[in-house]
Amino acid sequence: MPPLSFTHYAAMHSGYRDADGARMSAFLQCWKEQTLQWARANGKQDAVAALAGRYTTDDALDALPPSAQNFWRAASRVDWLSIYDIENIGEEWERRLWLPSRIKPFKEFDPGWLDILREDFSDSPDEQYYQYNTTQSWAERLSDFENLLVYSDEDVSVVNGEICGEQSLDGERQFKSYDSHRGQSRYKSFAHLLATFYLTEYQQVHGRDRSLGHIYHFRGDWAKTCIPLLFDADEIASWQAGRLPASGLGELG
């Protein structure tokens, strides 16, 4: 097999094209409507009312990458919420995403977990590491965790956050979702991480396999999702190299 072609993250555009945040607003409004549809179908209207204003904040946003800044501004405007928030009210990890003021380095969040990771990590070569599609596989680096800013946790084994060691040409940062039982995925921006969170819930709303709610592995019709509101067709196609039809928005195999 020929070696994979790659571009270092610092030499690429993230693929999130949304300078004024309008696309993020449209995407979150669409996602909210999906959430409300699920809540009505499952008798969760009281939970929806209790979560009003959950993602409104006066926290400083300047230190966040552009797509994360756009998220917080748009989430407040549309009063966004997710199925995750509804299902986890009252739990230790009840919030889908922490408020910006709560973001902290992984080494402070769980130093013992970081010590464990330090014991058995070997860094992947560039041609494996700088992939953002189905070829990414298990490519990891210890520096991901040394430089990780935690944006949220789930259960006792999942952490999501920003890898602050590199910056793309458009000012974004890589994001990681790490599950100590199932491995990890890296994304070219916070917006890409959000897209996977959204697709997982899309699968749930439609009674499908949640494990296929991932931008690298989704097997449905993109045009029926909210994703095209956030990303162009060429960017969507890049996540599943060799799998999508030319339009990037058709039914998958």
C-alpha positions in Angstrom: 0.0 0.0 0.0 1.4 3.4 -0.9 2.1 5.8 1.9 -0.7 8.1 2.9 -0.5 11.7 1.7 -0.8 14.2 4.5 -0.6 17.9 5.4 0.6 19.1 8.7 -2.2 20.7 10.7 -0.4 24.0 10.9 -0.3 24.2 7.1 -4.0 23.4 6.4 -7.4 25.2 6.6 -9.7 23.4 9.1 -12.6 23.2 6.6 -14.9 25.2 8.8 -15.9 28.2 6.8 -18.1 30.5 8.9 -16.5 33.8 9.6 -19.6 35.5 11.0 -21.0 32.4 12.8 -24.3 32.4 10.7 -23.7 28.7 9.8 -23.2 27.7 13.4 -26.5 29.5 14.4 -28.4 27.7 11.6 -26.9 24.4 12.6 -27.7 24.7 16.3 -31.2 25.8 15.6 -31.7 22.7 13.4 -30.2 20.5 16.1 -32.5 22.1 18.7 -35.5 21.3 16.6 -34.3 17.6 16.5 -33.9 17.7 20.3 -37.4 19.1 20.8 -38.8 16.4 18.4 -37.2 13.7 20.6 -38.4 15.4 23.8 -42.0 15.5 22.7 -41.9 11.9 21.6 -40.5 10.8 24.9 -42.5 13.0 27.3 -39.5 15.1 28.3 -41.0 18.6 28.0 -40.5 19.4 31.6 -36.8 18.7 31.2 -36.6 21.1 28.2 -38.1 23.9 30.3 -35.7 23.2 33.1 -32.7 23.5 30.7 -33.7 26.9 29.3 -30.7 29.2 29.2 -28.3 26.4 29.9 -25.8 27.6 27.3 -26.0 31.3 28.0 -22.8 32.7 29.4 -20.9 35.9 30.2 -17.6 34.0 30.3 -14.7 35.4 28.2 -14.5 33.7 24.8 -11.3 35.3 23.4 -9.0 32.4 24.2 -11.2 29.9 22.4 -10.7 28.9 18.7 -13.1 30.5 16.3 -15.6 27.7 16.0 -15.9 27.4 19.8 -16.5 31.2 20.0 -19.2 30.9 17.4 -20.8 28.0 19.2 -21.2 29.9 22.5 -22.5 33.1 20.8 -25.0 31.1 18.7 -26.0 28.7 21.5 -27.1 31.6 23.6 -29.1 33.2 20.7 -31.0 30.0 19.8 -31.2 28.7 23.4 -29.7 25.4 22.3 -29.8 22.1 24.2 -29.1 18.5 23.3 -30.5 15.1 24.1 -27.4 14.5 26.2 -28.4 17.4 28.5 -31.9 16.1 28.9 -30.8 12.5 29.6 -28.2 13.5 32.2 -29.9 16.0 34.3 -28.8 15.6 37.9 -25.7 13.4 37.0 -22.2 14.4 37.8 -21.5 14.9 34.0 -24.9 16.4 33.2 -23.7 19.2 30.9 -22.9 18.3 27.3 -20.2 21.1 27.3 -18.7 22.9 30.2 -19.0 26.7 30.4 -15.8 28.3 29.1 -14.6 29.3 32.6 -14.6 25.6 33.6 -12.2 24.5 30.8 -9.0 23.2 32.3 -5.8 21.3 31.3 -6.1 17.5 31.3 -3.1 17.4 33.7 -5.2 19.3 36.2 -8.4 17.5 35.4 -7.1 14.0 36.1 -3.3 13.8 36.7 -3.5 10.1 37.6 -5.1 9.3 34.2 -2.3 11.2 32.5 0.4 9.3 34.4 -1.2 6.0 33.2 -1.2 7.3 29.6 2.5 8.3 29.9 3.5 4.7 30.7 2.4 3.1 27.4 2.2 5.6 24.6 4.3 5.5 21.4 3.8 8.4 19.0 2.4 7.7 15.5 4.3 9.0 12.5 3.1 12.1 10.7 1.5 10.2 7.7 -0.7 8.3 10.1 -1.4 11.1 12.6 -2.4 13.9 10.2 -5.5 12.1 8.9 -9.1 13.3 9.5 -11.1 10.6 7.9 -11.6 6.8 8.0 -7.8 6.3 7.7 -7.1 7.9 11.0 -7.5 4.7 12.9 -5.7 4.6 16.3 -3.1 7.3 15.4 -2.2 9.2 18.7 0.5 11.1 20.4 1.2 11.6 24.1 1.5 15.3 23.4 -2.3 15.3 22.6 -2.9 14.7 26.3 0.0 16.9 27.6 -1.6 19.7 25.6 -5.2 18.9 26.1 -7.7 21.4 27.4 -10.8 19.6 28.7 -14.1 20.9 27.5 -16.3 18.1 28.9 -16.3 14.7 30.3 -18.8 11.8 30.1 -19.3 9.0 32.5 -16.0 8.0 34.1 -14.0 7.1 31.0 -14.6 9.8 28.3 -13.0 13.2 27.9 -13.4 15.8 25.1 -11.1 18.7 24.5 -8.8 21.0 22.6 -5.3 20.0 21.6 -3.6 23.4 22.1 -0.2 22.5 20.6 -0.9 23.4 17.0 -3.1 25.9 15.1 -4.5 25.7 11.6 -4.1 28.5 9.0 -7.6 29.8 10.0 -6.9 29.8 13.7 -8.6 26.6 14.7 -7.3 23.9 17.0 -7.5 20.1 16.8 -10.1 18.5 19.1 -10.0 15.0 20.6 -12.6 12.8 22.0 -11.0 10.0 24.1 -12.7 6.9 25.5 -10.4 4.8 27.6 -12.4 1.7 26.5 -13.0 2.5 22.9 -10.1 4.6 21.8 -10.1 8.1 20.3 -11.0 10.4 17.4 -9.3 13.6 16.5 -11.1 16.4 14.6 -9.9 19.5 12.7 -12.0 21.9 14.8 -14.5 22.2 17.6 -17.2 22.4 14.9 -16.2 18.9 13.7 -16.5 17.5 17.2 -19.9 19.1 17.5 -20.9 17.4 14.2 -20.2 14.0 15.7 -22.1 14.8 18.9 -25.0 15.8 16.7 -24.9 12.7 14.4 -25.0 10.4 17.5 -28.2 12.1 18.5 -29.6 12.0 15.0 -29.1 8.3 15.0 -30.9 8.0 18.3 -33.9 10.1 17.2 -34.3 7.9 14.1 -33.9 4.6 16.0 -30.6 3.8 14.4 -27.2 2.6 15.6 -25.6 5.4 17.7 -22.2 4.0 17.1 -22.5 5.0 13.5 -23.2 8.6 14.5 -19.7 9.7 13.7 -18.6 12.0 10.8 -16.0 9.4 9.7 -18.4 6.5 9.8 -22.0 7.8 9.2 -23.9 5.6 6.8 -27.0 7.7 6.0 -28.2 10.6 3.8 -26.3 13.7 4.8 -28.9 15.9 3.1 -31.5 14.8 5.7 -29.2 15.9 8.6 -28.3 19.4 9.8 -24.6 18.9 8.8 -24.8 20.7 5.4 -25.8 23.8 7.3 -22.4 23.8 9.0 -20.0 22.4 6.4 -19.7 22.6 2.6 -20.1 19.4 0.5 -16.4 19.1 -0.2 -15.5 19.1 3.5 -18.2 16.5 4.3 -16.8 14.3 1.5 -13.3 14.5 2.9 -14.3 12.7 6.2 -15.1 9.5 4.4 -12.5 9.5 1.6 -13.5 7.0 -1.2 -17.0 6.3 0.2 -19.1 9.3 -0.8 -20.6 10.0 -4.2 -19.2 13.1 -6.0 -21.9 15.4 -4.5 -20.9 14.4 -1.0 -24.6 14.5 0.1 -26.1 11.4 -1.3 -27.2 8.0 0.2 -24.3 5.9 1.4 -23.8 2.2 0.5 
